[in-house]
């Protein structure tokens, strides 16, 4: 998720100050991706450095308004026109944890999976209870519902993946998947320091 492009896109509607941008971002994403104000201002500083925004007026309360530049508008247009690509190296912390745990001798992967299923199911159920996409008649509600729908489907996919992991692991005896440390050592490494 690109905070940078999202903030630029919001600035495309008109000048905003930092706290205002944070509120607009929350409003448009259903508060699903909390941003702290420091992150907003750091991003604005980088956007200004890159020529994508410029500082504008300062109001009576001392708020510095940022406005998008032509280069910023071009970047937003390019961002909106391009698909989100998930590279082959996209990290999935849960998948890595399960893969490592499954290859360690003596780890109760079944218990790990059951605890994860409990947490994932609770998250899924909470999302379902708190989301009523049918009532998404106002723009803010619609934005919140769009994000919530994605989160619900992701939670469902995670639960299905946990089922698949259990099926795959059930086909292998525990000792067949445990890996010992490799005897062949990599040729590179940190040299020992002299005492």
C-alpha positions as CSV (number, residue, x, y, z in Angstrom):
1,X,0.0,0.0,0.0
2,X,1.5,3.3,-1.0
3,X,0.9,6.0,1.6
4,X,2.9,8.3,-0.6
5,X,0.6,8.0,-3.7
6,X,-2.5,8.0,-1.5
7,X,-1.6,11.3,0.1
8,X,-0.8,12.7,-3.3
9,X,-4.1,11.6,-4.6
10,X,-5.9,13.3,-1.8
11,X,-3.9,16.5,-2.3
12,X,-5.2,16.3,-5.9
13,X,-8.6,17.4,-4.5
14,X,-7.1,20.5,-2.9
15,X,-4.5,21.8,-0.4
16,X,-4.4,20.1,3.0
17,X,-2.3,20.3,6.1
18,X,-0.8,17.2,7.8
19,X,-3.6,16.3,10.3
20,X,-6.2,17.0,7.7
21,X,-4.5,14.5,5.3
22,X,-4.4,11.9,8.1
23,X,-8.1,12.4,8.7
24,X,-8.9,12.2,5.0
25,X,-6.8,9.0,4.6
26,X,-8.6,7.4,7.6
27,X,-12.0,8.5,6.2
28,X,-11.2,7.0,2.8
29,X,-9.8,3.7,4.1
30,X,-12.1,3.0,7.0
31,X,-9.3,3.6,9.4
32,X,-7.9,0.2,8.3
33,X,-4.3,1.5,8.0
34,X,-3.5,3.7,10.9
35,X,-1.0,6.4,10.1
36,X,0.7,8.6,12.7
37,X,1.2,12.2,12.1
38,X,5.0,11.9,12.1
39,X,4.7,9.5,9.1
40,X,2.4,12.0,7.3
41,X,4.9,14.9,7.8
42,X,7.9,12.8,6.9
43,X,6.1,11.7,3.7
44,X,5.2,15.4,2.9
45,X,8.9,16.4,3.4
46,X,10.0,13.7,0.9
47,X,7.2,14.7,-1.5
48,X,8.3,18.3,-1.3
49,X,12.0,17.3,-1.8
50,X,10.9,15.3,-4.9
51,X,9.0,18.3,-6.3
52,X,5.6,16.5,-6.1
53,X,4.1,18.9,-3.5
54,X,4.8,22.5,-2.5
55,X,4.1,24.3,0.7
56,X,1.4,26.8,0.4
57,X,-0.5,29.1,2.7
58,X,-0.2,29.1,6.5
59,X,-3.6,29.7,8.2
60,X,-4.2,31.7,11.3
61,X,-3.8,28.6,13.4
62,X,-0.3,27.9,12.0
63,X,-1.3,25.0,9.7
64,X,0.9,24.7,6.7
65,X,-1.1,23.7,3.6
66,X,0.5,21.5,1.0
67,X,-0.6,21.6,-2.6
68,X,0.1,19.1,-5.3
69,X,2.4,20.1,-8.2
70,X,2.0,19.1,-11.9
71,X,4.6,16.5,-11.4
72,X,2.6,15.2,-8.4
73,X,-0.5,15.0,-10.5
74,X,1.3,13.1,-13.1
75,X,2.6,10.6,-10.5
76,X,-1.0,10.1,-9.2
77,X,-2.3,9.5,-12.7
78,X,0.4,6.9,-13.3
79,X,-0.3,5.2,-10.0
80,X,-4.0,5.0,-10.5
81,X,-3.5,3.7,-14.1
82,X,-1.2,0.9,-13.1
83,X,-2.1,-2.4,-11.4
84,X,-0.7,-3.4,-8.0
85,X,1.9,-6.1,-8.7
86,X,2.8,-8.6,-6.0
87,X,6.3,-9.8,-6.7
88,X,7.4,-13.4,-6.2
89,X,9.4,-12.2,-3.2
90,X,6.3,-10.8,-1.4
91,X,6.7,-11.8,2.2
92,X,4.0,-13.6,4.1
93,X,5.1,-13.8,7.8
94,X,2.6,-16.6,8.6
95,X,3.7,-18.7,5.6
96,X,7.4,-18.3,6.5
97,X,6.6,-19.1,10.2
98,X,4.7,-22.3,9.3
99,X,7.4,-23.4,6.8
100,X,10.2,-23.0,9.3
101,X,8.2,-24.6,12.1
102,X,7.3,-27.6,9.9
103,X,11.0,-28.3,9.2
104,X,12.1,-28.0,12.8
105,X,12.3,-31.3,14.8
106,X,10.1,-31.5,17.8
107,X,7.8,-28.5,17.0
108,X,4.1,-29.2,17.4
109,X,3.0,-27.6,14.1
110,X,-0.6,-28.8,14.7
111,X,-0.9,-26.7,17.8
112,X,0.6,-23.7,16.0
113,X,-1.9,-24.1,13.2
114,X,-4.9,-24.5,15.6
115,X,-3.9,-21.4,17.5
116,X,-3.5,-19.5,14.3
117,X,-6.9,-20.8,13.1
118,X,-8.5,-19.6,16.3
119,X,-7.0,-16.1,15.9
120,X,-7.7,-15.9,12.2
121,X,-11.3,-17.1,12.6
122,X,-11.9,-14.5,15.4
123,X,-10.5,-11.8,13.1
124,X,-12.8,-13.0,10.3
125,X,-15.8,-13.1,12.5
126,X,-15.1,-9.6,13.9
127,X,-14.8,-8.2,10.4
128,X,-18.1,-9.8,9.4
129,X,-19.9,-8.5,12.5
130,X,-18.6,-4.9,12.1
131,X,-19.1,-4.7,8.3
132,X,-22.4,-4.1,6.7
133,X,-21.6,-3.6,3.0
134,X,-25.3,-3.4,2.2
135,X,-25.6,-0.1,4.0
136,X,-22.8,1.4,2.0
137,X,-24.8,4.3,0.6
138,X,-22.6,7.2,1.6
139,X,-19.1,7.6,0.1
140,X,-17.4,7.1,3.4
141,X,-19.4,3.9,4.2
142,X,-18.6,2.6,0.7
143,X,-14.9,3.2,1.1
144,X,-14.9,1.5,4.5
145,X,-16.9,-1.5,3.0
146,X,-14.5,-1.9,0.1
147,X,-11.5,-2.2,2.4
148,X,-13.5,-4.4,4.8
149,X,-14.5,-6.7,2.0
150,X,-10.9,-7.1,1.0
151,X,-9.9,-7.9,4.6
152,X,-12.7,-10.4,4.9
153,X,-11.7,-12.2,1.8
154,X,-8.1,-12.2,2.9
155,X,-9.1,-13.7,6.2
156,X,-11.2,-16.4,4.4
157,X,-8.2,-17.2,2.2
158,X,-5.9,-17.5,5.2
159,X,-8.4,-20.0,6.8
160,X,-8.5,-22.0,3.6
161,X,-4.7,-21.9,3.4
162,X,-4.5,-23.3,7.0
163,X,-6.7,-26.2,5.9
164,X,-4.4,-26.9,3.0
165,X,-1.3,-26.8,5.2
166,X,-2.9,-29.4,7.5
167,X,-3.8,-31.6,4.6
168,X,-0.3,-31.4,3.2
169,X,1.4,-32.1,6.5
170,X,-1.0,-35.0,7.3
171,X,0.5,-36.8,4.2
172,X,4.0,-36.7,5.7
173,X,5.3,-38.4,8.8
174,X,6.8,-35.8,11.2
175,X,10.3,-37.1,10.8
176,X,10.1,-36.9,7.0
177,X,9.9,-33.1,6.9
178,X,12.2,-32.2,9.7
179,X,15.5,-30.7,8.4
180,X,18.8,-31.0,10.2
181,X,21.4,-28.3,9.7
182,X,23.2,-28.7,6.3
183,X,26.6,-30.2,6.6
184,X,27.9,-28.2,3.6
185,X,28.7,-24.7,4.8
186,X,28.3,-21.6,2.6
187,X,31.5,-20.2,1.3
188,X,30.7,-16.7,2.4
189,X,30.4,-15.5,5.9
190,X,31.7,-13.1,8.5
191,X,35.3,-13.7,9.3
192,X,36.3,-14.2,12.9
193,X,37.6,-11.1,14.7
194,X,41.0,-11.1,16.2
195,X,41.0,-11.0,20.0
